[in-house]
């Protein structure tokens, strides 16, 4: 065993995941994160799945601008929506990272 491995194993502590699971701050964090993720996923999938359904209906076959039909406008809107949702996710991910760090800090302060 190298000296690096020995140092690592001495500093390594076991984490009590049951204790973390019982923490109110952890459960609040998980609830907020899941609400956000399921909401953003539902929004994306709803609009994405509607394209092939609506593409063959008269609704999106009508001309919007010149010879461009609404199906093309809807398709472009999907790209814009994807970029917006990715941007929102990236901004929220940093907030979730800070919240997770706060939960870990609380766990450590409680005598982990």
C-alpha positions in Angstrom: 0.0 0.0 0.0 1.4 3.4 -1.0 1.6 6.3 1.5 -1.1 8.1 -0.5 -3.5 5.2 -0.2 -2.8 5.0 3.6 -3.5 8.7 4.1 -6.7 8.5 2.1 -8.0 5.5 4.0 -7.2 7.1 7.4 -9.2 10.3 6.5 -12.1 8.5 4.9 -15.2 8.5 7.0 -18.4 6.6 6.7 -21.5 8.5 5.8 -24.8 7.7 7.6 -27.2 8.0 4.6 -30.2 7.2 6.8 -29.4 10.2 9.0 -29.2 12.4 5.9 -32.4 11.0 4.6 -34.2 12.0 7.9 -32.9 15.6 7.7 -35.7 18.1 6.9 -33.3 20.2 4.9 -32.3 17.3 2.7 -36.0 16.3 2.1 -36.9 19.9 1.2 -33.9 20.1 -1.2 -34.9 16.8 -2.9 -38.5 17.9 -3.2 -37.6 21.3 -4.8 -35.1 19.7 -7.2 -37.5 16.9 -8.2 -40.3 19.5 -8.7 -38.1 21.5 -11.0 -36.7 18.5 -12.9 -40.1 16.9 -13.5 -41.6 20.2 -14.5 -39.0 21.0 -17.0 -39.0 17.4 -18.4 -42.8 17.5 -18.7 -42.8 20.8 -20.5 -40.1 19.7 -22.9 -41.7 16.3 -23.7 -45.2 17.7 -24.0 -44.2 20.3 -26.7 -41.8 17.9 -28.4 -44.3 15.0 -28.7 -47.0 17.4 -29.9 -45.0 18.2 -33.1 -45.4 14.9 -34.9 -49.1 14.8 -33.7 -49.9 18.3 -34.9 -47.7 18.2 -38.0 -50.3 16.2 -39.9 -53.3 18.2 -38.8 -54.7 21.2 -40.7 -53.7 23.4 -37.7 -50.0 23.5 -38.5 -50.4 23.0 -42.3 -51.7 26.5 -42.7 -49.4 29.2 -44.0 -47.9 31.5 -41.4 -45.6 33.8 -43.4 -45.4 33.6 -47.2 -45.0 29.9 -48.0 -43.8 29.0 -44.5 -46.3 26.9 -42.7 -46.9 26.8 -38.9 -45.1 23.5 -38.6 -41.8 25.2 -39.4 -42.6 28.0 -36.9 -43.4 25.4 -34.3 -40.2 23.5 -35.1 -38.1 26.6 -34.7 -39.9 27.3 -31.4 -38.8 23.9 -30.2 -35.1 24.8 -30.8 -35.6 28.0 -28.9 -37.4 26.2 -26.1 -34.5 23.7 -25.8 -32.0 26.5 -25.5 -34.1 28.3 -23.0 -34.7 25.2 -20.9 -31.0 24.3 -21.0 -30.0 27.8 -19.9 -32.6 27.7 -17.0 -31.3 24.3 -16.0 -27.7 25.4 -15.9 -28.6 28.4 -13.7 -30.7 26.3 -11.4 -28.0 23.6 -11.2 -25.6 26.0 -9.5 -28.3 26.8 -6.9 -28.9 23.1 -6.4 -25.2 22.6 -5.9 -25.1 25.3 -3.2 -28.2 23.8 -1.5 -26.6 20.3 -1.5 -23.4 21.8 0.0 -25.5 23.4 2.7 -27.2 20.1 3.5 -23.8 18.4 3.7 -22.5 21.2 5.9 -25.5 20.8 8.2 -24.9 17.1 8.4 -21.3 17.6 9.3 -22.1 20.2 12.0 -24.6 17.8 13.5 -21.8 15.4 14.4 -21.6 13.2 11.4 
